[in-house]
Amino acid sequence: MHAMVLKQLGAALEWIELDDPQPGPGEIRIKVSACAVCRTDLHVVDGELPNPKLPIIPGHEIVGRIDMIGDGVEGLRQGERVGVPWLAHTCGTCSYCVEHQENLCDRPLFTGFTRNGGFATATIADARFAFPLGEVGDDVALAPLLCAGLIGWRSLVIAGEGKKLGLYGFGAAAHIVAQVAKWQGRSVFAFTKPGDLTTQAFARSLGAAWAGGSDEMPPEPLDAAIIFAAVGDLVPLALKAVRKGGRVVCAGIHMSDIPSFPYQLLWEERQLVSVANLTRQDGIDFLGLAPEIGIMTQTTSYPLNQANQALADLRAGRFEGAAVLVP
């Protein structure tokens, strides 16, 4: 197999040939057909997330087909198309797992961070954390659903059922969530970098009722807002934009420091909450609905060995939607 490997934080990924991995008990080997590039991959490469396993193969939005099955695996078959998300393994015994909060597990493993991921021609996954994808849809188009879609879905659920929804940072996750929210009958208000008219037009093309800069106030108070951009300065702005009793959801795994802000912005029962990881039930719920919703992902494909370019383009905001690596 070949893989793009991170050996040192802050360094470029290296193209390396490796022995084919062998699945252990409860594991499957997947021939990777597509792996989307997430902003979390940037946080891993840049050393903004603590304690990665090095060397590591990044990538946690994996689509591929099972080509080897380890002992004890049930419910999956060779040749079946599956998706592998960020959450790769949980202990099953800590208080969070027992209380059906496996996204908060005390002893988790994460794909592309503490367990090798999908920037490769093959990968090993815990069979319990691989989602059957069926045969509807293109591999490249499906890949962003495995994190941008799943985290977006969890954030949307936590945001509540309000009809006026703000999305701060209109990238891979927001462009999927906007379609889900519109399907649910909500109005979407998209916030981009100030002056980014291209992304604002992209948001409107996906049905946003309004699109403007993050330094602007929406034309009417929001019921809830989700912050996808890893920018702590957006928190006070989002709190200012939501109505009394409104909720602001921080959806990223990493965010710059939140500046101090007057209590008046939080008062009147506004809520500020975060989203951490996902559960397998999130995957079952969202991936089951995705075909019905008719989500169309905007993707830019790169050959696997151009992963560094894809990361650089993501960092610079050179494309709309999501980048996807194709072996």
C-alpha positions as a Markdown table, in Angstrom:
| # | Residue | x | y | z |
|---|---|---|---|---|
| 1 | Met | 0.0 | 0.0 | 0.0 |
| 2 | His | 1.0 | 3.7 | -0.3 |
| 3 | Ala | 0.1 | 6.4 | 2.1 |
| 4 | Met | 0.7 | 10.1 | 2.9 |
| 5 | Val | 2.3 | 10.0 | 6.3 |
| 6 | Leu | 2.8 | 12.7 | 8.9 |
| 7 | Lys | 6.1 | 12.1 | 10.7 |
| 8 | Gln | 6.6 | 15.5 | 12.4 |
| 9 | Leu | 4.1 | 18.1 | 13.4 |
| 10 | Gly | 4.1 | 21.1 | 11.1 |
| 11 | Ala | 6.0 | 19.2 | 8.4 |
| 12 | Ala | 4.8 | 18.1 | 5.0 |
| 13 | Leu | 3.2 | 14.7 | 4.6 |
| 14 | Glu | 5.5 | 12.1 | 3.0 |
| 15 | Trp | 4.6 | 9.6 | 0.3 |
| 16 | Ile | 5.6 | 6.2 | 1.6 |
| 17 | Glu | 5.2 | 2.6 | 0.5 |
| 18 | Leu | 4.1 | 0.3 | 3.4 |
| 19 | Asp | 3.4 | -3.3 | 3.9 |
| 20 | Asp | -0.3 | -4.1 | 3.4 |
| 21 | Pro | -2.0 | -4.0 | 6.9 |
| 22 | Gln | -3.7 | -7.1 | 8.2 |
| 23 | Pro | -7.0 | -6.8 | 10.1 |
| 24 | Gly | -7.1 | -8.2 | 13.7 |
| 25 | Pro | -10.1 | -9.6 | 15.5 |
| 26 | Gly | -13.1 | -7.3 | 15.1 |
| 27 | Glu | -11.4 | -5.3 | 12.3 |
| 28 | Ile | -11.8 | -4.9 | 8.5 |
| 29 | Arg | -9.4 | -3.8 | 5.9 |
| 30 | Ile | -10.7 | -1.3 | 3.4 |
| 31 | Lys | -9.5 | -0.5 | -0.1 |
| 32 | Val | -9.8 | 3.3 | 0.0 |
| 33 | Ser | -11.6 | 4.9 | -3.0 |
| 34 | Ala | -12.0 | 8.4 | -1.6 |
| 35 | Cys | -11.0 | 10.4 | 1.5 |
| 36 | Ala | -12.2 | 13.9 | 2.1 |
| 37 | Val | -9.9 | 16.5 | 3.6 |
| 38 | Cys | -11.2 | 18.1 | 6.8 |
| 39 | Arg | -10.1 | 21.2 | 8.6 |
| 40 | Thr | -9.4 | 18.9 | 11.5 |
| 41 | Asp | -6.7 | 17.3 | 9.4 |
| 42 | Leu | -5.1 | 20.8 | 9.3 |
| 43 | His | -5.3 | 21.0 | 13.1 |
| 44 | Val | -3.5 | 17.6 | 13.3 |
| 45 | Val | -0.8 | 18.4 | 10.8 |
| 46 | Asp | -0.2 | 21.9 | 12.4 |
| 47 | Gly | 0.0 | 20.4 | 15.9 |
| 48 | Glu | -3.0 | 22.3 | 17.2 |
| 49 | Leu | -4.5 | 19.1 | 18.7 |
| 50 | Pro | -2.6 | 17.5 | 21.6 |
| 51 | Asn | -1.0 | 14.1 | 21.6 |
| 52 | Pro | -1.4 | 12.7 | 18.1 |
| 53 | Lys | 0.1 | 9.3 | 17.4 |
| 54 | Leu | 3.2 | 9.8 | 15.3 |
| 55 | Pro | 3.9 | 8.8 | 12.6 |
| 56 | Ile | 0.3 | 8.9 | 11.6 |
| 57 | Ile | -1.7 | 8.6 | 8.3 |
| 58 | Pro | -4.3 | 11.4 | 8.5 |
| 59 | Gly | -7.8 | 11.4 | 7.0 |
| 60 | His | -11.1 | 10.5 | 8.6 |
| 61 | Glu | -13.8 | 10.9 | 5.9 |
| 62 | Ile | -13.1 | 7.6 | 4.3 |
| 63 | Val | -15.1 | 5.7 | 1.6 |
| 64 | Gly | -14.0 | 2.4 | 0.3 |
| 65 | Arg | -14.7 | -1.3 | 0.0 |
| 66 | Ile | -14.0 | -4.1 | 2.4 |
| 67 | Asp | -11.3 | -6.4 | 1.0 |
| 68 | Met | -10.4 | -8.4 | 4.1 |
| 69 | Ile | -12.4 | -9.3 | 7.3 |
| 70 | Gly | -10.9 | -10.2 | 10.6 |
| 71 | Asp | -12.2 | -12.8 | 13.1 |
| 72 | Gly | -15.4 | -12.1 | 14.9 |
| 73 | Val | -16.8 | -9.5 | 12.5 |
| 74 | Glu | -20.5 | -9.8 | 11.8 |
| 75 | Gly | -22.9 | -8.0 | 9.6 |
| 76 | Leu | -20.4 | -6.9 | 7.0 |
| 77 | Arg | -19.3 | -8.7 | 3.8 |
| 78 | Gln | -16.3 | -8.6 | 1.5 |
| 79 | Gly | -16.7 | -6.1 | -1.3 |
| 80 | Glu | -19.3 | -4.0 | 0.6 |
| 81 | Arg | -18.9 | -0.2 | 0.4 |
| 82 | Val | -18.5 | 1.4 | 3.8 |
| 83 | Gly | -17.6 | 4.8 | 5.3 |
| 84 | Val | -15.3 | 5.4 | 8.2 |
| 85 | Pro | -15.6 | 8.5 | 10.4 |
| 86 | Trp | -13.5 | 10.4 | 13.0 |
| 87 | Leu | -14.6 | 8.3 | 16.0 |
| 88 | Ala | -12.7 | 5.0 | 15.4 |
| 89 | His | -13.1 | 3.1 | 18.7 |
| 90 | Thr | -14.6 | 3.5 | 22.2 |
| 91 | Cys | -13.9 | 1.5 | 25.3 |
| 92 | Gly | -17.6 | 0.6 | 25.9 |
| 93 | Thr | -17.1 | 0.5 | 29.7 |
| 94 | Cys | -16.6 | 4.1 | 31.0 |
| 95 | Ser | -19.5 | 6.0 | 32.4 |
| 96 | Tyr | -20.0 | 7.9 | 29.2 |
| 97 | Cys | -20.2 | 4.8 | 27.0 |
| 98 | Val | -22.5 | 3.2 | 29.5 |
| 99 | Glu | -24.8 | 6.3 | 29.4 |
| 100 | His | -24.9 | 6.3 | 25.6 |
| 101 | Gln | -22.5 | 9.2 | 25.3 |
| 102 | Glu | -19.8 | 7.4 | 23.5 |
| 103 | Asn | -18.7 | 10.6 | 21.8 |
| 104 | Leu | -17.3 | 11.6 | 25.2 |
| 105 | Cys | -15.6 | 8.2 | 25.9 |
| 106 | Asp | -12.6 | 8.4 | 28.3 |
| 107 | Arg | -10.5 | 6.0 | 26.2 |
| 108 | Pro | -11.3 | 6.7 | 22.5 |
| 109 | Leu | -9.4 | 6.3 | 19.3 |
| 110 | Phe | -9.7 | 8.7 | 16.5 |
| 111 | Thr | -9.2 | 8.0 | 12.8 |
| 112 | Gly | -6.3 | 9.8 | 11.3 |
| 113 | Phe | -5.2 | 11.1 | 14.8 |
| 114 | Thr | -4.5 | 8.2 | 17.1 |
| 115 | Arg | -5.3 | 5.5 | 14.6 |
| 116 | Asn | -4.2 | 5.5 | 10.9 |
| 117 | Gly | -6.6 | 7.0 | 8.6 |
| 118 | Gly | -7.6 | 7.3 | 4.9 |
| 119 | Phe | -4.8 | 9.3 | 3.2 |
| 120 | Ala | -3.8 | 5.9 | 1.8 |
| 121 | Thr | -4.7 | 3.2 | -0.6 |
| 122 | Ala | -5.8 | 0.9 | 2.3 |
| 123 | Thr | -6.7 | 1.3 | 5.9 |
| 124 | Ile | -7.8 | -0.8 | 8.9 |
| 125 | Ala | -11.0 | 0.0 | 10.8 |
| 126 | Asp | -12.9 | -1.3 | 13.8 |
| 127 | Ala | -15.8 | -3.0 | 12.1 |
| 128 | Arg | -18.2 | -1.6 | 14.7 |
| 129 | Phe | -17.4 | 2.0 | 13.5 |
| 130 | Ala | -17.8 | 1.4 | 9.8 |
| 131 | Phe | -21.1 | 2.5 | 8.2 |
| 132 | Pro | -22.5 | 0.5 | 5.3 |
| 133 | Leu | -23.1 | 3.1 | 2.5 |
| 134 | Gly | -25.1 | 1.0 | 0.0 |
| 135 | Glu | -24.6 | 1.5 | -3.7 |
| 136 | Val | -26.3 | 4.9 | -4.3 |
| 137 | Gly | -24.1 | 7.8 | -4.9 |
| 138 | Asp | -20.5 | 8.5 | -6.0 |
| 139 | Asp | -17.6 | 7.7 | -3.7 |
| 140 | Val | -16.1 | 11.2 | -4.0 |
| 141 | Ala | -19.5 | 12.9 | -3.3 |
| 142 | Leu | -20.1 | 10.7 | -0.3 |
| 143 | Ala | -16.8 | 11.2 | 1.4 |
| 144 | Pro | -17.5 | 14.7 | 3.0 |
| 145 | Leu | -20.6 | 13.2 | 4.6 |
| 146 | Leu | -18.4 | 11.2 | 7.0 |
| 147 | Cys | -17.3 | 14.2 | 9.0 |
| 148 | Ala | -18.5 | 17.5 | 7.6 |
| 149 | Gly | -21.9 | 15.9 | 7.3 |
| 150 | Leu | -21.9 | 14.0 | 10.5 |
| 151 | Ile | -20.6 | 16.8 | 12.7 |
| 152 | Gly | -22.9 | 19.2 | 10.9 |
| 153 | Trp | -25.8 | 16.9 | 11.6 |
| 154 | Arg | -25.0 | 16.6 | 15.3 |
| 155 | Ser | -24.5 | 20.4 | 15.6 |
| 156 | Leu | -27.9 | 20.9 | 13.9 |
| 157 | Val | -29.6 | 18.6 | 16.3 |
| 158 | Ile | -28.0 | 20.3 | 19.3 |
| 159 | Ala | -28.9 | 23.7 | 17.9 |
| 160 | Gly | -32.6 | 22.8 | 18.4 |
| 161 | Glu | -35.6 | 23.2 | 16.2 |
| 162 | Gly | -35.5 | 26.9 | 15.6 |
| 163 | Lys | -36.5 | 28.1 | 12.1 |
| 164 | Lys | -33.9 | 30.8 | 11.7 |
| 165 | Leu | -30.5 | 29.3 | 11.6 |
| 166 | Gly | -27.1 | 31.1 | 11.3 |
| 167 | Leu | -24.0 | 29.3 | 9.9 |
| 168 | Tyr | -20.7 | 31.0 | 10.7 |
| 169 | Gly | -18.0 | 29.8 | 8.3 |
| 170 | Phe | -19.5 | 28.4 | 5.1 |
| 171 | Gly | -17.1 | 25.6 | 4.2 |
| 172 | Ala | -17.6 | 21.8 | 3.9 |
| 173 | Ala | -19.8 | 21.3 | 6.9 |
| 174 | Ala | -22.0 | 24.4 | 6.4 |
| 175 | His | -22.7 | 23.7 | 2.7 |
| 176 | Ile | -24.1 | 20.3 | 3.7 |
| 177 | Val | -26.0 | 21.5 | 6.8 |
| 178 | Ala | -27.6 | 24.3 | 4.8 |
| 179 | Gln | -29.2 | 21.8 | 2.5 |
| 180 | Val | -30.4 | 19.7 | 5.4 |
| 181 | Ala | -31.8 | 22.8 | 7.2 |
| 182 | Lys | -33.6 | 23.9 | 4.0 |
| 183 | Trp | -35.1 | 20.4 | 3.6 |
| 184 | Gln | -36.4 | 20.7 | 7.2 |
| 185 | Gly | -38.1 | 24.0 | 6.3 |
| 186 | Arg | -35.7 | 26.3 | 8.1 |
| 187 | Ser | -34.2 | 29.6 | 6.9 |
| 188 | Val | -30.5 | 29.7 | 6.6 |
| 189 | Phe | -28.4 | 32.8 | 7.2 |
| 190 | Ala | -24.8 | 32.3 | 6.0 |
| 191 | Phe | -21.8 | 34.3 | 7.5 |
| 192 | Thr | -18.5 | 34.3 | 5.7 |
| 193 | Lys | -15.2 | 36.2 | 5.9 |
| 194 | Pro | -16.0 | 39.9 | 5.4 |
| 195 | Gly | -16.0 | 40.7 | 1.7 |
| 196 | Asp | -16.0 | 37.1 | 0.5 |
| 197 | Leu | -18.7 | 37.7 | -2.2 |
| 198 | Thr | -17.9 | 34.4 | -3.9 |
| 199 | Thr | -18.7 | 32.2 | -0.9 |
| 200 | Gln | -21.7 | 34.4 | -0.1 |
| 201 | Ala | -23.0 | 33.7 | -3.7 |
| 202 | Phe | -22.3 | 30.0 | -3.2 |
| 203 | Ala | -24.4 | 30.0 | 0.0 |
| 204 | Arg | -27.3 | 31.7 | -1.7 |
| 205 | Ser | -27.0 | 29.1 | -4.5 |
| 206 | Leu | -27.7 | 26.4 | -1.9 |
| 207 | Gly | -30.8 | 28.2 | -0.7 |
| 208 | Ala | -29.5 | 30.6 | 2.0 |
| 209 | Ala | -32.1 | 33.3 | 2.7 |
| 210 | Trp | -29.3 | 35.7 | 3.4 |
| 211 | Ala | -25.5 | 35.8 | 3.1 |
| 212 | Gly | -23.1 | 38.4 | 4.4 |
| 213 | Gly | -19.9 | 38.9 | 6.3 |
| 214 | Ser | -19.3 | 37.7 | 9.8 |
| 215 | Asp | -19.0 | 41.3 | 10.9 |
| 216 | Glu | -22.6 | 42.0 | 9.8 |
| 217 | Met | -25.8 | 41.5 | 11.8 |
| 218 | Pro | -28.5 | 39.3 | 10.1 |
| 219 | Pro | -31.7 | 41.1 | 9.0 |
| 220 | Glu | -33.6 | 39.5 | 11.8 |
| 221 | Pro | -32.7 | 37.8 | 15.1 |
| 222 | Leu | -31.7 | 34.1 | 14.8 |
| 223 | Asp | -33.2 | 31.2 | 16.7 |
| 224 | Ala | -29.8 | 29.5 | 16.8 |
| 225 | Ala | -26.3 | 29.7 | 15.2 |
| 226 | Ile | -23.6 | 27.2 | 14.5 |
| 227 | Ile | -20.0 | 28.2 | 14.4 |
| 228 | Phe | -17.9 | 26.1 | 12.0 |
| 229 | Ala | -15.0 | 28.5 | 11.7 |
| 230 | Ala | -12.3 | 27.9 | 14.2 |
| 231 | Val | -12.4 | 31.6 | 15.3 |
| 232 | Gly | -13.2 | 32.4 | 18.9 |
| 233 | Asp | -13.9 | 36.0 | 18.0 |
| 234 | Leu | -17.1 | 34.8 | 16.3 |
| 235 | Val | -18.7 | 33.7 | 19.6 |
| 236 | Pro | -19.7 | 37.2 | 20.9 |
| 237 | Leu | -20.9 | 38.1 | 17.4 |
| 238 | Ala | -23.1 | 35.0 | 17.2 |
| 239 | Leu | -24.5 | 35.6 | 20.7 |
| 240 | Lys | -25.4 | 39.1 | 19.6 |
| 241 | Ala | -27.2 | 37.8 | 16.6 |
| 242 | Val | -29.4 | 35.2 | 18.3 |
| 243 | Arg | -32.7 | 36.1 | 20.0 |
| 244 | Lys | -33.5 | 35.8 | 23.7 |
| 245 | Gly | -33.4 | 32.1 | 24.6 |
| 246 | Gly | -31.3 | 31.4 | 21.5 |
| 247 | Arg | -28.5 | 29.0 | 21.3 |
| 248 | Val | -24.9 | 29.2 | 19.8 |
| 249 | Val | -23.2 | 25.9 | 19.0 |
| 250 | Cys | -19.4 | 25.7 | 18.6 |
| 251 | Ala | -18.9 | 22.8 | 16.2 |
| 252 | Gly | -15.2 | 22.6 | 15.8 |
| 253 | Ile | -12.8 | 20.3 | 17.6 |
| 254 | His | -10.4 | 23.3 | 17.8 |
| 255 | Met | -11.0 | 27.0 | 18.2 |
| 256 | Ser | -8.9 | 30.0 | 18.9 |
| 257 | Asp | -9.5 | 31.7 | 22.3 |
| 258 | Ile | -12.8 | 33.3 | 22.9 |
| 259 | Pro | -12.4 | 36.9 | 23.9 |
| 260 | Ser | -14.1 | 38.3 | 26.9 |
| 261 | Phe | -17.5 | 39.7 | 26.2 |
| 262 | Pro | -20.2 | 41.5 | 28.3 |
| 263 | Tyr | -22.6 | 39.3 | 30.2 |
| 264 | Gln | -25.4 | 41.1 | 28.5 |
| 265 | Leu | -24.8 | 39.1 | 25.4 |
| 266 | Leu | -25.3 | 35.8 | 27.2 |
| 267 | Trp | -28.1 | 37.1 | 29.5 |
| 268 | Glu | -31.8 | 36.5 | 28.7 |
| 269 | Glu | -31.2 | 32.7 | 28.7 |
| 270 | Arg | -29.0 | 32.6 | 25.6 |
| 271 | Gln | -26.9 | 29.4 | 25.6 |
| 272 | Leu | -23.4 | 28.7 | 24.4 |
| 273 | Val | -22.6 | 25.0 | 23.9 |
| 274 | Ser | -20.0 | 22.8 | 22.1 |
| 275 | Val | -20.1 | 19.7 | 20.1 |
| 276 | Ala | -17.6 | 16.9 | 20.6 |
| 277 | Asn | -17.0 | 14.1 | 18.1 |
| 278 | Leu | -20.1 | 12.0 | 17.1 |
| 279 | Thr | -21.9 | 8.8 | 18.0 |
| 280 | Arg | -22.6 | 5.8 | 15.8 |
| 281 | Gln | -26.3 | 6.7 | 16.2 |
| 282 | Asp | -25.5 | 10.1 | 14.6 |
| 283 | Gly | -24.1 | 8.1 | 11.6 |
| 284 | Ile | -27.1 | 5.8 | 11.4 |
| 285 | Asp | -29.6 | 8.7 | 11.6 |
| 286 | Phe | -27.8 | 11.1 | 9.2 |
| 287 | Leu | -26.6 | 8.6 | 6.5 |
| 288 | Gly | -30.0 | 7.1 | 6.5 |
| 289 | Leu | -31.6 | 10.4 | 5.7 |
| 290 | Ala | -29.0 | 11.7 | 3.3 |
| 291 | Pro | -30.4 | 10.0 | 0.2 |
| 292 | Glu | -33.9 | 11.3 | 1.0 |
| 293 | Ile | -32.7 | 14.8 | 1.4 |
| 294 | Gly | -30.8 | 14.6 | -1.8 |
| 295 | Ile | -27.6 | 16.3 | -0.5 |
| 296 | Met | -25.3 | 17.5 | -3.3 |
| 297 | Thr | -21.7 | 17.9 | -2.1 |
| 298 | Gln | -19.4 | 20.4 | -3.8 |
| 299 | Thr | -16.0 | 18.7 | -4.2 |
| 300 | Thr | -12.6 | 19.3 | -5.6 |
| 301 | Ser | -10.6 | 16.1 | -6.3 |
| 302 | Tyr | -6.9 | 15.6 | -5.8 |
| 303 | Pro | -4.7 | 12.6 | -6.5 |
| 304 | Leu | -3.7 | 11.0 | -3.2 |
| 305 | Asn | 0.0 | 12.0 | -3.6 |
| 306 | Gln | -1.1 | 15.7 | -3.8 |
| 307 | Ala | -2.5 | 15.7 | -0.2 |
| 308 | Asn | -0.1 | 18.5 | 0.8 |
| 309 | Gln | -1.5 | 20.7 | -2.0 |
| 310 | Ala | -5.1 | 19.9 | -0.9 |
| 311 | Leu | -4.3 | 20.9 | 2.7 |
| 312 | Ala | -2.6 | 24.1 | 1.5 |
| 313 | Asp | -5.6 | 25.0 | -0.7 |
| 314 | Leu | -8.0 | 24.3 | 2.2 |
| 315 | Arg | -5.9 | 26.5 | 4.5 |
| 316 | Ala | -6.0 | 29.3 | 1.9 |
| 317 | Gly | -9.7 | 28.9 | 1.1 |
| 318 | Arg | -9.1 | 28.2 | -2.6 |
| 319 | Phe | -12.2 | 26.1 | -3.2 |
| 320 | Glu | -15.8 | 25.9 | -2.2 |
| 321 | Gly | -17.1 | 22.8 | -0.4 |
| 322 | Ala | -14.7 | 20.0 | 0.3 |
| 323 | Ala | -11.4 | 18.6 | -1.1 |
| 324 | Val | -11.3 | 14.9 | -1.7 |
| 325 | Leu | -8.2 | 12.7 | -2.2 |
| 326 | Val | -8.6 | 9.9 | -4.7 |
| 327 | Pro | -6.0 | 7.0 | -4.7 |
